[in-house]
Amino acid sequence: MNDTFWYILAAEIIVLMLLYFSAKKWTWSRHILLSLFLIVNAVYLFWRAAETIPTIGIISFIAGILLLATEVMGYFQAIMFTILSWRPFKRKHIPLSELESLPTVDVFIATYNEPEDLLKRTMTACTMMRYPEDLLKVYVCDDGKRESVRRLAESLGVDYISRPGNEHAKAGNLNDALTKTDGEIVVTMDADMVPKAEFLERTLGQFTDEKVSFVQAPQVFYNADPFQYNLFFEDNITNEQDFFMRRLEEGKDRFNATMYVGSNALFRRKSLEDIGGFATGVITEDMATGMLLQTGDQKTVFVNETLAVGLAPETYADLLKQRDRWCRGNIQVMRKWNPMKIKGLSFMQRLLYMDGINYWFFGVYKMIFLLAPLLFLIFSIYSLNADFETLVLYWLPAFLSSQLAFRLMSDQKRTVLWSHVYEVAMAPYMAVSVITEAFLRKNIKFNVTAKGIQNARRQFLWRVSIPYLVLLALTFIALARVVLHFTTSLTLFQNEDVLYINIFWILYNAVALVLALMVSVERPRFRGAERHKVDLEGTVSAGGRTLPCKVLDLSETGVRFEVAHPEAKSWLSQEEHFILSAGPINGLHVHKLWVGGQAELVAAAGGKFQDVTLKQYRSLIQIMFLEMTDIYTKRIYERSSLGRAFLKFFRGTEKQPAQAKRMAVREQVNMSATVKVNNVIYEAVVKDYSMSGCRVQVKNVKSIQPGDIVYISGREEHFPDNYARTQWIQQRGRKTWVGMQFLQESISSRSSGIS
């Protein structure tokens, strides 16, 4: 290849880099860069179709066509993203004063089996939204028909709704609530979503336009998702869903194609009634409902502000289950309400909904991308046929322009490399979801994503990791063949240009597979409730003495604070109970769990709350949620290189968290207790206990077995009643020694004070 080609390649790269850096200042540079991105990638695809399809054999030809098809589908997605990002779109805020009269508002909190502490915070926050009390009603719609939830709702001033059956799951639950209420505006909140005080003030004004059928605010998550958490990368990357919830939804709003995401949304009741209520018959009723509400002249609005926060899936396995449900649901919607056929949608609405459905086929596309180089290196099946220099000439500008354009369009909230990691990690599972739903139409049960999960040690998800282990094993086999080719007299590959291409390709994929494997190693979660960092000045009192303190973090059930005083550590160590006041919180009773601190004159302590009044609880919710800042707008993918992710993972893995050390500290006691097993109560003696479990001695108990759930009640105040699971049993004469691990439901209050 002559030097002219390389001069052209270098010039293309320089132009792209200059446009990228100037695009941050000038809109015209942004538009030129995005145009070049589409042109360069189109040229690459035309070259691929014309010059690189292998004709060596029928199998290679099919493999080549499949690979090209995946790249073409990826290019269509790039076109849609470019359209959404071409002109940034921001909704103008419309205050409540613009409304002729304030409408009545019904808030529906749909629940099935979510923990009551989670429901309590959502119900409390909903009642604290700023709006006239006579116009706002909050309902908990309980498909679990739990008497305890009814009592909780009554104590918080929330109305309780249930129904005889569970037809159509969440959509049926919401439709049942529609028949029992009459508010002009209906708000849907997931059980884990906590609205801020200004939720209605920032959204309700959009209904001044009589054609607006629903208003959507983004789902924002205050806990780290499994990618952030398991890689110790919370401060380097945003939540995996933020990109869609904020960036793509805002772009879709320009074309009246905002997607309803199941929560944080306000509906005009009449609009819902006109379409027969929330859509049923699919497991993603939210997407279908939103699409039906955009037909005809109806309008939808996206308010891109953090107005409610919730919990992302807490384990990687749960994240995969959630995405499986979303993937299948989108395919079901396409079958029942095909966007290309449904009446009343505009051309762009049809296109955007089809693009959203097409996205969920990424599992199939990415599996082809993962398998193509393996097929060549192991079985000599070609997916493309090109010389190395020509490929670099066409592919490198396309790849670089994709990197730069994507970073620009995503406002540095996502990178191509991290998107590759996310897709590789989920690809095997989403491919199965697509195939079984699109072709086998396998029915699955609707599952609620688990919340409040705890575990005391690292866990490797072997079953989840099987696809990654298989693909990595094939990668090692492929690389072994490459080594044999270069180090022995064996000629395993005839075309070395294609060989070099596939070596780079397989290594690129291997990095993402290893990261997926790392995400499958679950970090311990010691707390039942997420801890929120705060900076509150206050006072702490005990034994007739009061000292100033600084509250460092809070949950609904516990606190960490520090005291700066020469005698702070000895004082904190001597006392067991404190009275804490800080900000709007007054007189909270705190039972001490630990005391620490490295500084000479500063001591830290952690504790759990006791006898929290409703007023105090509301103050806690106000501090932790209602006044939460929008961390999304401040966080970008900085210091987020894949190399740094590897480094932080291995550094974090080798350290024992402070929480684990405290959980393992055992206190030797000789305390009378009772153990309830299968409705029979036995006398027992607790010999030692820690934050995570205890060891007890029980007389004349032969029926207890490892794995049994028991209820243990201590005779002293500092040992609260707990449900526990028996871990081991030893028989010594007439006495039975039992090791117990406190259950998540009971340990949440104990562990919340751990720092």
C-alpha positions in Angstrom: 0.0 0.0 0.0 1.5 3.4 -1.0 2.1 6.3 1.4 -0.8 8.3 0.1 -3.3 6.0 1.9 -1.5 6.5 5.2 -1.4 10.3 4.7 -5.2 10.2 4.1 -5.7 8.1 7.3 -3.6 10.4 9.4 -5.4 13.5 8.0 -8.8 11.8 8.9 -7.7 11.2 12.5 -6.4 14.7 12.9 -9.6 16.3 11.6 -11.7 14.1 13.9 -9.7 15.0 16.9 -9.8 18.7 16.1 -13.6 18.6 15.6 -14.1 16.8 18.8 -12.3 19.3 20.9 -13.8 22.3 19.1 -17.3 20.8 19.3 -17.4 21.6 23.0 -17.5 25.3 22.1 -19.1 25.5 18.7 -22.3 23.8 17.5 -21.2 23.8 13.9 -18.1 21.6 14.9 -20.5 19.3 16.7 -22.7 18.9 13.6 -19.7 18.3 11.3 -18.2 15.7 13.6 -21.5 13.8 13.9 -22.0 14.0 10.1 -18.5 12.7 9.5 -19.2 9.9 12.1 -22.1 8.7 10.0 -20.3 9.1 6.7 -17.1 7.4 7.7 -19.1 4.5 9.2 -21.2 4.2 6.1 -18.1 4.1 3.9 -16.7 1.4 6.1 -19.9 -0.7 5.8 -20.0 -0.3 2.0 -16.4 -1.5 1.9 -17.3 -4.4 4.2 -20.2 -5.5 2.0 -18.3 -5.1 -1.3 -14.8 -6.4 -0.4 -14.7 -8.5 2.8 -17.5 -11.2 2.6 -15.6 -14.5 2.6 -16.4 -16.9 -0.3 -14.1 -19.7 0.9 -17.1 -21.9 1.7 -20.8 -21.9 2.5 -20.2 -21.8 6.3 -17.8 -18.9 6.1 -20.1 -17.1 3.7 -23.0 -17.4 6.2 -20.8 -16.3 9.1 -19.7 -13.3 7.1 -23.3 -12.3 6.3 -24.3 -12.6 9.9 -21.4 -10.5 11.1 -22.1 -7.8 8.5 -25.8 -7.8 9.5 -24.9 -7.1 13.1 -22.7 -4.2 12.1 -25.5 -2.8 9.9 -28.0 -3.0 12.7 -25.5 -1.3 15.0 -25.2 1.5 12.4 -29.0 2.0 12.3 -28.9 2.4 16.1 -26.1 4.9 15.7 -28.2 6.9 13.2 -31.1 7.0 15.7 -28.8 8.1 18.6 -27.4 10.8 16.4 -30.9 12.1 15.5 -31.7 12.2 19.2 -28.5 14.0 20.1 -28.3 16.4 17.1 -30.0 19.2 18.9 -30.1 19.2 22.7 -33.6 19.5 24.0 -34.6 20.8 27.4 -38.2 21.3 28.6 -39.1 24.6 30.0 -40.4 24.5 33.6 -44.1 25.4 34.0 -45.0 26.4 37.6 -48.2 25.4 39.3 -49.3 29.1 39.1 -49.9 28.6 35.4 -52.8 26.1 36.1 -56.3 27.6 36.2 -57.0 25.5 39.3 -55.0 22.8 41.1 -56.2 19.3 40.2 -56.8 16.5 42.7 -53.9 14.0 42.7 -53.9 10.3 43.6 -50.6 8.6 44.2 -50.5 4.9 43.6 -47.7 2.9 45.3 -47.9 -0.6 43.7 -46.5 -3.4 45.9 -46.6 -7.2 46.0 -43.9 -8.5 48.4 -41.5 -5.7 49.0 -40.2 -5.3 52.6 -42.2 -3.0 54.8 -39.3 -0.8 55.8 -38.9 0.0 52.1 -42.6 0.7 51.7 -42.6 2.9 54.8 -40.0 5.3 53.4 -41.9 5.6 50.1 -45.3 6.1 51.7 -43.8 8.7 54.1 -42.1 10.7 51.4 -45.3 10.7 49.3 -47.2 12.2 52.1 -44.5 14.9 52.5 -44.8 16.2 48.9 -45.6 19.9 48.9 -49.2 20.2 47.8 -52.5 21.1 49.4 -53.5 18.3 51.7 -57.1 18.3 50.6 -56.1 17.7 47.0 -53.5 14.9 47.6 -54.3 11.3 48.4 -51.7 8.5 48.7 -52.7 4.9 48.2 -50.7 1.8 48.7 -52.0 -0.8 46.3 -51.1 -4.1 47.9 -51.3 -7.2 45.8 -49.8 -9.2 48.7 -52.9 -8.6 50.8 -50.9 -8.1 53.9 -52.6 -7.1 57.1 -49.3 -5.7 58.4 -49.1 -3.4 55.4 -52.6 -2.2 56.0 -51.7 -1.3 59.6 -48.5 0.5 58.4 -50.5 2.5 55.9 -53.1 3.5 58.5 -50.3 4.7 60.9 -48.9 6.9 58.2 -52.2 8.4 57.0 -52.1 6.4 53.7 -55.1 4.7 52.2 -54.9 0.9 51.6 -56.2 -0.9 48.5 -56.2 -4.6 47.8 -58.1 -6.9 45.5 -59.2 -10.6 45.6 -56.9 -11.9 42.9 -53.7 -10.9 41.1 -54.7 -10.9 37.5 -52.4 -9.0 35.1 -49.8 -8.4 37.9 -48.8 -4.7 38.4 -51.0 -3.4 35.5 -54.0 -5.2 37.0 -53.2 -3.8 40.4 -53.1 -0.2 39.1 -56.3 -0.7 37.0 -58.1 -1.9 40.1 -57.0 1.2 42.0 -58.3 3.4 39.1 -61.8 2.0 39.7 -61.7 2.9 43.4 -60.3 6.4 43.2 -61.3 9.6 41.4 -58.3 12.0 41.3 -57.9 14.0 38.2 -54.2 13.2 38.0 -52.7 9.8 38.8 -49.1 9.3 39.9 -47.5 5.9 39.8 -44.6 5.2 42.2 -42.7 1.9 42.5 -42.4 0.6 46.1 -38.8 1.6 46.3 -39.0 5.0 44.7 -38.9 7.9 47.1 -40.2 11.2 45.7 -38.7 14.6 46.7 -40.8 17.3 48.3 -41.0 19.3 45.0 -42.1 16.4 42.8 -45.5 17.8 42.0 -44.3 21.4 41.9 -41.8 20.6 39.1 -44.1 18.4 37.0 -47.8 19.2 37.4 -47.6 22.5 35.5 -47.0 20.6 32.2 -50.7 19.7 32.3 -51.6 23.3 31.3 -51.6 21.8 27.8 -54.9 19.9 27.6 -53.3 17.5 25.1 -50.6 16.3 27.6 -51.5 12.7 28.6 -48.6 11.9 30.9 -45.4 13.4 32.3 -42.4 11.3 33.1 -39.5 12.1 35.4 -36.3 9.9 35.3 -35.7 6.9 37.6 -32.5 7.8 39.5 -30.8 5.4 41.8 -29.2 6.2 45.1 -27.4 2.9 45.5 -24.6 1.5 43.3 -25.6 -1.0 40.7 -23.7 -4.3 40.5 -21.3 -3.0 37.9 -20.4 0.0 40.1 -20.4 -1.9 43.4 -18.7 -5.2 42.5 -15.9 -3.5 40.6 -15.4 -0.9 43.4 -16.1 1.7 40.8 -18.9 3.8 42.3 -17.0 7.0 42.0 -15.8 6.4 38.4 -18.9 5.5 36.4 -22.6 6.4 36.6 -25.4 3.9 37.1 -25.7 1.7 34.0 -29.3 2.9 33.5 -28.6 6.6 33.8 -27.7 6.9 30.2 -31.2 5.8 29.1 -33.1 7.4 31.9 -31.6 10.8 31.3 -29.9 11.2 28.0 -32.1 9.1 25.6 -35.4 10.0 27.3 -34.6 13.7 26.9 -33.8 13.1 23.2 -37.0 11.2 22.6 -39.0 14.0 24.3 -38.3 16.2 21.3 -40.2 13.8 19.1 -43.1 13.3 21.6 -41.8 9.7 22.1 -41.0 9.8 25.8 -41.1 6.2 27.2 -43.2 5.5 30.3 -40.8 3.6 32.6 -43.2 2.3 35.2 -42.7 4.9 38.0 -42.2 8.6 38.7 -44.9 9.4 36.2 -48.1 11.5 36.3 -51.2 10.7 34.1 -54.3 12.6 33.2 -57.0 10.2 34.4 -59.2 10.9 31.4 -56.4 9.9 29.0 -55.9 6.6 30.9 -59.6 5.9 30.8 -59.7 6.6 27.0 -57.3 3.8 26.4 -58.9 1.4 28.8 -56.4 1.9 31.7 -52.9 0.5 32.0 -52.1 -2.0 29.2 -52.3 -5.7 30.1 -51.2 -8.9 28.6 -47.5 -8.0 28.5 -44.9 -8.0 31.3 -43.7 -4.5 30.3 -47.1 -2.7 30.7 -45.3 0.6 31.2 -43.9 0.7 27.6 -47.2 -0.3 26.1 -49.2 2.2 28.1 -46.9 5.1 27.2 -47.0 4.2 23.5 -50.8 4.0 23.5 -51.0 7.4 25.3 -49.0 9.0 22.4 -51.4 8.1 19.6 -53.5 10.8 17.9 -52.9 14.3 19.1 -51.9 13.4 22.6 -48.6 14.7 24.0 -46.1 13.4 26.5 -43.5 15.3 28.5 -40.1 14.4 30.0 -38.9 16.5 32.9 -35.1 15.8 33.2 -34.7 16.5 36.9 -34.0 14.2 39.9 -37.4 14.2 41.5 -37.5 10.7 42.9 -34.8 8.2 43.8 -34.9 4.5 44.2 -33.0 1.2 44.5 -31.2 -0.4 41.5 -30.9 -4.2 41.5 -28.5 -5.1 44.3 -27.0 -8.3 42.9 -25.8 -9.1 39.4 -28.2 -12.1 39.2 -31.1 -9.8 40.0 -30.0 -7.3 37.4 -30.0 -10.1 34.7 -33.5 -11.2 35.8 -34.7 -7.7 35.5 -33.2 -7.2 32.0 -34.6 -10.6 30.9 -38.1 -9.3 31.9 -37.6 -6.0 30.0 -36.3 -7.8 26.9 -39.2 -10.3 26.8 -41.7 -7.5 27.5 -40.5 -5.4 24.6 -40.9 -8.4 22.2 -44.4 -9.1 23.6 -45.4 -5.5 23.0 -44.1 -5.7 19.4 -46.3 -8.7 18.9 -49.4 -7.3 20.5 -49.0 -3.6 19.5 -46.6 -3.4 16.6 -45.4 0.3 16.5 -45.3 0.2 12.7 -49.0 -0.8 12.5 -50.6 0.9 15.4 -52.8 3.9 14.4 -52.1 7.4 15.5 -48.3 7.4 15.8 -46.0 9.7 13.8 -43.2 8.4 11.6 -40.5 9.3 14.2 -42.5 7.8 17.0 -42.7 4.5 15.1 -39.1 4.6 14.3 -38.0 5.3 17.9 -40.2 2.6 19.3 -38.9 0.1 16.8 -35.3 1.2 17.6 -36.0 0.6 21.3 -37.3 -2.9 20.5 -34.3 -3.6 18.2 -32.0 -2.6 21.1 -33.0 -5.7 23.0 -31.7 -7.9 20.2 -28.2 -6.7 21.2 -27.6 -10.0 22.9 -27.8 -11.9 19.6 -25.7 -9.3 17.8 -23.0 -9.3 20.5 -22.8 -13.1 20.6 -22.1 -13.1 16.9 -19.4 -10.5 17.6 -18.0 -12.7 20.4 -18.1 -16.0 18.4 -16.8 -14.7 15.1 -13.0 -14.5 16.0 -13.3 -17.8 18.0 -14.7 -19.6 14.9 -11.7 -18.4 12.8 -9.0 -19.1 15.4 -10.3 -22.6 16.4 -12.2 -23.9 13.3 -10.8 -21.7 10.5 -14.3 -20.3 9.7 -13.9 -16.9 8.2 -16.2 -14.0 9.1 -14.4 -11.5 7.0 -11.6 -11.6 4.5 -9.3 -8.6 4.1 -5.7 -7.6 4.2 -4.6 -5.9 7.4 -3.6 -2.5 6.0 -6.8 -2.0 4.1 -8.9 -3.0 7.1 -7.0 -0.4 9.3 -7.5 2.3 6.6 -11.3 1.8 6.7 -11.9 0.5 10.2 -9.7 2.8 12.3 -11.4 6.1 11.3 -14.8 4.5 11.8 -13.9 3.2 15.3 -12.3 6.5 16.3 -15.2 8.6 15.1 -17.5 6.3 17.0 -15.6 6.8 20.2 -15.5 10.6 19.9 -19.1 11.0 18.7 -20.5 8.8 21.3 -18.6 10.5 24.1 -19.8 13.9 22.7 -23.4 12.8 22.3 -23.5 11.2 25.8 -22.1 14.3 27.5 -19.4 12.0 28.9 -22.0 9.9 30.7 -21.0 6.8 28.8 -18.1 5.5 26.6 -18.1 3.0 23.8 -15.7 0.7 25.7 -18.0 0.6 28.8 -21.0 0.0 26.5 -19.1 -2.9 25.1 -18.5 -4.3 28.6 -22.1 -3.9 29.6 -23.3 -5.6 26.4 -20.8 -8.4 26.6 -21.7 -9.1 30.2 -25.5 -9.4 29.4 -25.2 -10.8 25.9 -25.5 -14.5 26.6 -28.6 -14.0 28.7 -30.3 -11.5 26.5 -29.7 -13.8 23.5 -31.5 -16.6 25.2 -34.3 -14.2 26.2 -34.8 -13.1 22.6 -34.7 -16.6 21.2 -37.0 -18.1 23.7 -39.5 -15.2 23.6 -39.4 -14.4 19.9 -39.4 -18.0 18.6 -40.4 -20.3 21.4 -42.8 -17.9 23.1 -42.0 -19.4 26.5 -44.1 -18.0 29.3 -42.3 -16.7 32.4 -43.6 -15.7 35.8 -43.5 -12.0 36.6 -40.8 -11.6 39.4 -40.4 -8.5 41.6 -36.7 -7.5 41.9 -35.5 -8.2 45.4 -34.5 -5.3 47.6 -32.6 -5.0 50.9 -30.3 -7.9 50.2 -27.5 -8.6 52.6 -24.5 -11.0 52.7 -21.5 -11.2 55.0 -18.9 -12.5 52.6 -17.9 -12.4 48.9 -19.8 -14.8 46.7 -18.8 -16.0 43.2 -21.9 -16.6 41.1 -20.9 -19.8 39.5 -24.1 -20.4 37.6 -24.2 -16.9 36.3 -20.6 -17.1 35.2 -20.8 -20.2 33.1 -21.2 -18.4 29.8 -18.1 -16.2 30.5 -16.1 -19.2 31.7 -16.9 -21.1 28.5 -16.1 -18.2 26.2 -12.9 -17.5 28.1 -11.9 -21.2 27.8 -12.5 -21.0 24.1 -10.4 -17.8 24.0 -7.5 -19.7 25.7 -7.8 -22.5 23.2 -7.7 -20.0 20.3 -4.7 -18.2 21.7 -2.9 -21.5 22.3 -3.4 -22.3 18.6 -1.9 -18.9 17.7 1.1 -19.6 19.9 1.6 -23.0 18.2 1.3 -21.3 14.8 4.2 -18.9 15.5 6.4 -21.2 17.7 6.3 -24.5 15.8 6.5 -25.7 12.3 2.7 -26.1 12.2 0.9 -23.8 9.7 -2.5 -23.5 11.3 -3.5 -20.3 9.5 -3.1 -19.6 5.8 -4.0 -15.9 5.8 -1.8 -14.0 8.4 -3.5 -10.7 7.7 -6.8 -12.1 8.8 -5.0 -13.8 11.7 -3.7 -10.4 13.1 -7.2 -8.9 12.8 -8.7 -11.8 14.8 -6.0 -11.7 17.5 -6.8 -8.1 18.2 -10.5 -8.8 18.1 -10.3 -11.7 20.5 -8.2 -9.8 23.0 -10.6 -6.9 22.8 -13.5 -9.3 23.7 -11.5 -11.1 26.4 -11.0 -7.9 28.4 -14.8 -7.4 28.5 -15.4 -11.1 29.4 -12.9 -10.9 32.3 -14.7 -7.8 33.6 -18.0 -9.6 33.3 -16.5 -12.4 35.4 -15.4 -9.8 38.0 -18.9 -8.4 38.2 -20.1 -11.9 39.0 -18.1 -11.8 42.2 -20.6 -10.3 44.7 -19.2 -7.9 47.3 -20.5 -8.3 50.8 -23.5 -6.1 51.7 -23.7 -5.6 55.4 -26.5 -3.2 55.7 -30.2 -3.7 55.2 -30.7 0.0 54.5 -28.5 2.1 52.3 -26.4 4.6 54.1 -26.5 8.3 53.0 -23.5 10.6 53.5 -24.4 13.8 55.3 -22.6 16.7 57.0 -24.8 17.8 60.0 -23.8 19.6 63.1 -25.5 18.5 66.2 -25.2 17.4 69.8 -25.0 14.0 71.5 -26.0 13.5 75.2 -25.5 10.7 77.7 -24.9 10.4 81.4 -25.9 14.0 82.1 -23.3 15.3 79.6 -23.8 16.9 76.2 -21.1 17.4 73.6 -21.2 18.8 70.0 -20.9 16.2 67.3 -20.9 15.9 63.5 -23.2 13.4 61.8 -21.3 11.7 59.0 -23.9 9.3 57.6 -27.5 8.1 58.2 -30.0 5.5 57.4 -33.5 5.1 58.7 -32.2 2.7 61.4 -28.7 3.9 62.2 -26.1 6.6 62.3 -22.3 7.3 62.3 -21.1 10.4 64.1 -17.9 11.8 65.4 -17.1 13.9 68.5 -14.1 16.2 68.8 -13.1 16.4 72.5 -10.1 15.3 74.5 -12.3 12.8 76.5 -14.5 11.8 73.6 -13.3 8.2 73.1 -13.4 7.3 76.8 -16.8 8.9 77.2 -18.3 7.1 74.2 -16.8 3.8 75.3 -18.4 4.1 78.7 -21.9 4.9 77.6 -24.3 2.5 75.9 -27.2 4.9 75.0 -27.1 8.4 73.6 -29.6 11.1 72.7 -28.8 12.6 69.3 -30.1 15.9 67.8 -29.0 17.3 64.5 -30.7 19.5 61.9 -34.4 18.8 62.0 -33.9 15.7 64.1 -34.5 16.0 67.8 -34.0 13.6 70.6 -33.2 10.4 68.7 -32.4 7.5 71.0 -29.2 5.7 69.8 -27.9 2.4 71.0 -24.1 2.3 70.6 -22.7 -0.5 68.5 -19.1 0.5 68.1 -16.5 3.2 68.9 -13.4 4.0 66.9 -11.4 6.8 65.5 -7.8 7.4 64.5 -7.3 11.1 65.3 -6.0 12.0 68.7 -8.8 14.3 69.8 -11.6 12.9 67.6 -13.7 9.7 68.2 -16.3 8.2 65.9 -19.2 6.0 66.9 -21.9 4.0 65.2 -25.3 3.1 66.6 -28.8 2.0 65.8 -31.9 4.0 66.5 -34.5 2.9 69.1 -38.1 4.0 69.6 -38.1 6.3 66.6 -41.3 8.5 66.6 -43.1 9.2 63.3 -42.0 12.8 63.5 -38.3 11.8 63.9 -38.7 9.3 61.0 -40.1 12.0 58.7 -37.1 14.2 59.6 -34.8 11.3 58.7 -36.5 10.9 55.3 -36.4 14.6 54.8 -32.6 14.7 55.2 -31.8 11.5 53.3 -34.1 11.8 50.4 -36.2 15.0 50.1 -33.1 17.2 50.2 -30.8 14.9 48.1 -28.8 16.7 45.5 -28.7 15.6 41.9 -25.5 13.6 41.8 -26.1 12.5 38.2 -25.4 16.0 36.8 -22.0 16.1 38.6 -20.8 12.6 37.7 -19.2 11.7 34.4 -17.0 8.8 33.2 -13.7 10.2 34.5 -10.8 8.1 35.6 -12.9 5.2 34.2 -10.4 3.3 32.1 -10.7 -0.4 32.1 -7.2 -0.8 33.5 -8.2 1.3 36.5 -11.3 -1.0 36.9 -9.0 -4.0 37.1 -6.8 -2.3 39.6 -9.6 -1.2 41.9 -11.2 -4.6 41.8 -8.1 -6.4 43.0 -7.1 -3.8 45.5 -10.6 -3.8 47.0 -10.8 -7.6 47.0 -7.7 -8.1 49.1 -9.0 -5.8 51.9 -11.3 -6.9 54.7 -13.9 -4.2 55.1 -14.3 -2.6 58.4 -17.9 -3.7 58.5 -16.7 -7.4 58.2 -14.4 -7.0 61.2 -17.1 -5.5 63.3 -19.6 -8.1 62.2 -17.2 -10.9 63.3 -16.4 -9.4 66.8 -18.0 -11.8 69.3 -19.1 -10.8 72.8 -18.9 -13.5 75.4 -22.0 -13.7 77.5 -24.0 -16.2 79.6 -27.5 -14.9 78.9 -30.8 -16.7 79.3 -33.0 -16.8 76.2 -35.8 -18.7 74.5 -35.7 -20.3 71.1 -38.9 -20.9 69.2 -38.8 -23.8 66.7 -41.9 -25.0 64.9 -44.2 -23.2 67.4 -42.5 -24.9 70.3 -40.5 -22.7 72.8 -37.3 -24.0 74.4 -35.2 -22.5 77.1 -31.6 -21.6 76.0 -28.4 -19.9 77.0 -26.6 -17.5 74.6 -22.9 -18.1 75.0 -21.6 -15.5 72.5 -23.0 -13.2 69.8 -21.8 -10.8 67.1 -23.5 -8.5 64.6 -24.1 -11.4 62.3 -25.0 -14.3 64.5 -24.8 -16.2 67.9 -23.9 -19.5 69.5 -26.5 -20.9 71.9 -26.9 -23.9 74.2 -30.3 -25.6 74.1 -31.5 -28.5 76.3 -33.5 -31.5 75.0 -34.0 -30.3 71.5 -33.7 -33.1 68.9 -36.0 -31.8 66.2 -33.9 -28.8 65.2 -32.0 -29.3 61.9 -29.4 -27.2 60.0 -31.3 -24.6 57.9 -34.3 -24.3 60.2 -35.6 -20.8 60.9 -35.9 -20.1 64.6 -36.9 -17.1 66.7 -34.5 -16.3 69.5 -35.4 -13.9 72.2 -32.9 -12.7 74.8 -33.6 -11.7 78.3 -31.5 -8.5 78.2 -32.1 -5.3 76.4 -28.9 -5.2 74.4 -29.8 -8.5 72.7 -33.0 -7.7 70.7 -35.3 -10.4 69.4 -34.2 -12.0 66.2 -35.1 -14.5 63.5 -32.1 -16.7 62.7 -31.1 -19.6 60.5 -29.3 -22.6 62.1 -25.9 -23.1 60.5 -24.5 -26.0 62.5 -25.5 -28.3 65.4 -23.4 -30.2 67.9 -24.7 -32.7 70.4 -22.8 -32.8 73.8 -24.6 -35.1 76.2 -28.1 -33.7 76.8 -27.1 -30.3 75.6 -27.3 -29.1 72.0 -25.0 -26.4 70.8 -26.4 -24.4 67.8 -24.7 -21.8 65.6 -27.1 -19.3 64.2 -26.9 -16.6 61.6 -29.3 -13.7 62.0 -31.7 -13.3 59.0 -31.7 -10.2 56.8 -35.0 -9.0 58.0 -34.0 -9.0 61.6 -30.4 -8.0 61.1 -31.2 -4.8 59.2 -31.8 -2.8 62.4 -28.6 -4.2 63.9 -26.3 -3.6 61.0 -27.5 -0.2 60.1 -25.2 1.4 62.6 -22.1 -0.3 61.2 -19.8 2.1 59.5 
